[in-house]
Amino acid sequence: MSITDLTALVQDAGKKRDHSQRIELLKKAHVLNAQGEIDSRFFSSEEKDTKSSK
């Protein structure tokens, strides 16, 4: 399967999900915790400078 086909498949699957399915997907990916908030184990609450320090 080419990357183009895979991308189309993922985009199509995303269009068919409702809000509750998206929330569950984010919980399984450990982006959200059980309460539906951003999981502090993987994400900090402080904002970081996204500019390169070159």
C-alpha positions in Angstrom: 0.0 0.0 0.0 1.4 3.4 -1.0 1.6 6.3 1.4 -1.0 8.1 -0.7 -3.4 5.3 -0.3 -2.7 5.1 3.4 -3.2 8.8 3.8 -6.5 8.7 2.1 -7.6 5.8 4.3 -6.7 7.6 7.5 -8.4 10.8 6.3 -11.6 8.9 5.4 -11.7 7.2 8.8 -11.3 10.5 10.5 -14.3 12.0 8.7 -16.5 9.1 9.9 -15.6 9.6 13.7 -18.0 11.4 16.0 -16.8 13.5 19.0 -17.0 10.6 21.5 -15.0 8.4 19.2 -12.3 11.1 18.9 -12.1 11.5 22.6 -11.7 7.7 23.1 -9.0 7.6 20.4 -7.1 10.4 22.2 -7.4 8.6 25.5 -6.0 5.4 24.0 -3.1 7.4 22.6 -2.5 8.9 26.1 -3.0 12.4 24.9 -6.0 12.7 27.2 -6.4 11.2 30.7 -9.5 9.4 32.0 -11.1 12.7 32.8 -10.7 14.0 29.3 -7.9 16.5 30.2 -4.5 16.7 28.6 -2.3 14.0 30.2 0.3 15.7 32.4 2.6 12.7 32.3 3.4 13.4 28.7 2.6 17.1 28.2 3.6 20.0 30.4 1.3 22.9 31.2 3.9 25.6 30.6 4.3 27.1 27.2 7.7 26.6 25.5 9.4 28.8 23.0 9.0 27.1 19.6 11.6 29.2 17.9 14.9 27.6 17.0 17.9 28.7 19.1 20.5 28.7 16.4 
